Amino acid sequence: MKSWRKRGWCAPARFSIEMSPSQCPKLVRVYLAVTHRCPLRCRHCYAAGTSVAHPEMTFREIEKMVQEMAAMGVRELTITGGEPFARTDILDIIRFCLENKLRLTVLTSGIVDGALLEQVKQCDLELRLSLDGASEETHDYIRGKGNLREVLRVARELGTHSKLRLSVHFTVNRLNLGEICRIPSLLDRMGLWELVVSVIKPAGRAREHPELLIEPELLPLAREKIATISRNPRILRRRYRDKTWSGLACPAAFTKCGITPEGNITPCVFLGAGFVGGSIREHSLEHLWQHDDTCRRLRSLSVNPDCLVCARLGTHNGGCRARALYYRGSIEERDPYCCAVKASESLLTSTRLPGAMDTYVS
């Protein structure tokens, strides 16, 4: 008997590529890259792997797409880049998104001039500041000299404003692994306590910098360090909870998608140029979400034999398809991070002393 049946889970689904619009999952989150332009050249930038070398979307094209998102019931929109504030019309884009009642997050490297900051203060959105190290040496190695000081400056200038919500996005990589325990003190300096933590993905420019990637066998250590700071009562750690469908992969093409600066859909920005699909210049966003081959390909995945019999399938769904692609060569393969965590949990279970407490961080 299959392990998922023993535990009373639903059988992992196989979604047909002939899925009708009425069967198509609802789009909840969109990651909209509005530009490739950026004054930095971050060593782990995923955007270096998604360009299709066409002109960036105009404001009118973005305006039309945002209206479509609102009509489709999209709840959350994250504006990324490049650096979003490199666009001269970024405030117009922000205001139009807010007029259409989208819950808006803007992800920035902190390169925002003072005059623009004054106008951003009046916007009811979440501004998420990117951090890649708790020290100037580590952060600036990845993002460029002086960038951490810029992030701290922006945090100080905006942190006391009541309308704007500020948060921090910390990407764990091989170089900052030893600095995770210092995040609370850095957040204290910034006056911010809302935190999103992710682990570096092997996508875009990160593929050129393997020194930043975390070997799968190190992931349990990273998880434990993240779990430790998450217990800090002052830290509000934000997590996405839509990773519960009963097939393989993350929410890519099921509740979320990405849009490149040129207007092309992708199930996930970390999957790279091979998964950049059709354009909003030729089809509506709704049509692309329902019918584009890149999205349908993710929805039609079969669960590989190894994941199918894994006891963690019902809660972890085989892990990340971008990591499976990088480490195993196929989006249908196992995510070695998921396997490494399973192995560490098995070891802890077999050696746990009475009364010991398990920790879990997604």
N, C-alpha and C positions, 0 to 999 in steps of 0.2 A: 504493500500500500504506500502511495506517495506520502512524503512527510507533510505536505500542506493539507492532505485529507485527514491525517491523524489529528491535526491540530484544529480542525474545523474551519480552515480558511477556504475562501472561494478558489476555485481552480484558476491559475494564472491565465489571463485572457489573451486571446489572439485576435487582434482587430483587423477586419477585412479592409483591403485597400479600396473596396467598393462601398465603403461606409457611406450611407446617405446623409444629407445635411441634418436630418432630424436626429441621427445617431451621433453626429459629430460632437465631441466634448466642448464645453463652454470655455471660451477664452477669458481668463481672469486677469493675467498680468502680461504687460508688454514692456520690453526693454528697447527703447528707441534711441539709437545712436544718431545724433543730429549732425555730427561732423567728424571727419578724420583729423581735422586740424588740432594741434596741441603744441604748446611751447616746450613740452617735455618729450623725452624719448624713453619711457619707462621700460625696463628690461623684461617685464612680464606682460606687456600690453597684449590683450587678446585681439584687439582691433586690427593688428597688423596681419591677421589671417583671414579677414572677411571682405576685404575690398573687391569690388568687381569693376573698378576703374571707370565709372560713369560719373557724371556731375552729381553733386549732392542735391538732395531735395530742396526745393524752394519753400518759402514760407507758405505759399498757397497750397502746395502739395501736402505739407505737414498739416495744415489747417483742415483739409479735406479728410485726411486719414484720422485725425483726432475726432472729428465728427462721427466717422464710422465707428471708432472705438466706443464712443458714448452710446451710439445706437445699438451696438452689440452687447452692451452691458459690461464692458471691461471696467474693473474696479480699481486697478492699480497701474500706474504708468511710471516707469523709471526712465529719466532722460540721462543718457550717457554720451560718450564720444569715443575717441578724442576728448578734448576738453570742451564741454558744452558752452562755457562762457567765451570761447573763441569765436562763436557766431555773433555777429553784430545785432541780429534780430532775436537773440535768445529770450529777452524779456517779453517780446511779443508772443513768442511760442509759449512761454510759461503762463502768461495771462490768458491766452486762448484755452490752454488745457484746464486752467482753473475755472474759467467761465463754463466749460462743459462738464464740470463737477467730477473730474477725475482726481483720485487721490494721487498726488504728485510727489515724486522724489527726484531730486537732481543730484547726481553723483559728480563730485568735483575733486580735482587735485589741489584746490586751494589757490589757483592762479586767477584771482578776481580782483580787479582794481577797486579803489575806494569808492569812486562815484557809482559804479555798478552795485557795490555792496549796499549802498544807501537805498537803492531802489529795490533790491532783493529783500531787504528788511520788511518791506510792506506786503510781501507775498505770503499767502497761507500755504506753505509747502514744507516738505522736509528736505533740508540740505545735508547731504551725507558726505563727510570729509574722508578722503582715502588716506590710510596710514599703512605703511609697510615696514615699520620698525619702531621700537620704543626708544631708540637712540638716534641721534642725528647721523651718526656714521652709517648705520644700516639703512635707514629710510632714504637718505640722500644718495647712497650707492645705487639704489634701485630707481629713484625718481629724478635725481639731479641735485647738485649742490644748492643748498639754501631752501629747499622745498619744505622741509619740516618747519622751519621758521615761518614760512608763509602760511602753512596750515594753522599754526598756533596763533598767528596774527588774525586770521579770519575768524577763528573760534572766539578770540577775545572780543573782536568787534561785533560779533553777532550773538554771542552766547547769552546776553542779558535781554535780548529783544523778545517780547512776549508772543508775537504772532508767528515768527519763523521757528520751526522745529529743527534742532541740530542733532545729528548723530555721527558716529564714527564707524567706518568700515575698515576693519583690520584684516589683511590677507596674510595668513600664516605661510611662511616659506622656509626654506632650509636655513637661511641666514638669520632670521629673526626668531627661530624656534626657542632659543635660550632667553629671549627677551619678553616672552609672553607674560611672565610673572610681574613685569614692570608696567604692564598696560594700565592697571588701576592708578598708579602714581601719575602717569602721563595724562589720563583722563581727568585727574584732579587738577592738574596744571591748566587743562583746557576748560575746565568748568562744565564738562559734559559727561554724562553717565549712560547714554543710550548707545548700545554697541551691537554691531553686526560682525560676526567672525566667519571667515571662509578660508578654505585651504587653496593654495595656488593650483590652477589648472594647467595642464601641459598643452597650452594653446597659443597661437600667435607667436609673439617674440619670445615667450617663455621657452619654446622649443629650442631656441638658440642659446639659452642660458640654463643648462641642466644643473648648474650649481645652486639654483633657486628651488628646484623641485624637491619635494619630500619623498624619499624612498618609502615604498609601502610599509616596510618593516618599522619605520619611524612613526607611522601614523598613530599607533596606540599611545606613544609618549606625547604626541601633540594633543590628542584628545584629553588625556589626563591633565595636562597643563591648562587647557581651555576650561575643563570642568572645574579646576581649582579656582580660577579667577571668576568663573560664573557664580560661585558660591558667595562672592562678595555681595553683601546686601545692598550696596549702593549702585551696583551695576544692573542695568536693565538690558538683558541680552535678547535681541530680537531674532526670531527664527521663523522660517516659512514652514507651514504645516500641511502643504498640499502634495506631499510625497507619499500618498497612501493608495494609489490605484493598484489593482491586482495584476499587473503585468511587469515587464522589464522596463527599466530606465527611470529617470527623474520626470518632472512634470513637462519636459520639452515636448511640444506638440499636443499636450493634453490639457494643461491649464495655462501655459505660457508660450511666448515666442519672442523672437528678436526681430528688429528691423534695422537694416544697415543704413548708413548715411545716404546711400543711393536709392533707398526705398525698396530693397529686396527683403523678403521674409526669410527667416532661418528658424528652425525649431529651437536652437540654442546657439548663442554667440560663440560658445567654446568649441563647437564642432568644426569650425573652420570653413574654408572656401568650398569644400566639397559638399557642404550642406546649405549653401546659399541658393534660395529658390527664386520664384517669380517676383515681378515688380508691381508695386502699387501704381505705377504709371501705365500698366496694361490691364490690371484687374483690381477689383475692390479688395480691401483687407478681408472682408468676410469670405469672398471667393477663394483667396489664397489660403486662409485658415482651413477651409473645408476641403479644398481640392488640390492644393500644391503638392507635388510629388515628394518634396523633402519632408513635409509634415506627415503625409500618408505613410511614408517609409518608416518613420518612428512608430506610428500607430499599428503597423502590421508586423512588428517584431515578434519572433517566437522566443520563448524562454529557453536558453541553452540548457543542456542536460545537467550540468553541474549546479547551476542556480536553481533548477526546478526541484531538486531534492534537498536544497539547503534549508535548514530550520529557520534562517533569518529572512527568507524570501518574503514572508507576509508582512514584515515591518520595514525592510530595507530595500526591497524590490531590485536587488542586483546592483545597486550603486549607480555610478555616473557613467553615462554612455560615452562622454568625451574621454574619460580616463580609460575605458575599455578600448576605445579606438586607438589611443596613443600607446598603451602598454601591450595590448593584445592584437591590434591590427584590425578589429572589427567592432562595430557597435553592438553586435549580438553576443560578444564574449563577456567574460567575467571582469568586473572592476577589481583589480588587485587590492585596492584600499579596503573594499568590503570584506574580502577574504582575510586580510591581515587583522582587521578588527575582530572578525569571528574567531581567528586562531588565538588572539590575545584573551578574548572573553572565555574561551574554553580553558585556557591555561589558568586564568584567575579562578574559575569555577572549581577546577580540580584541586587547587592549592589553597582555597580560601579557608581562613580560620573561622571558628564559630564567632558570630557577631560582627564579622567584617562587613563593610558596606560597599556595594557595587555602585559604580557611577556610569552614567550614559550621557553622551553628548552627540547629537545628530550632526 
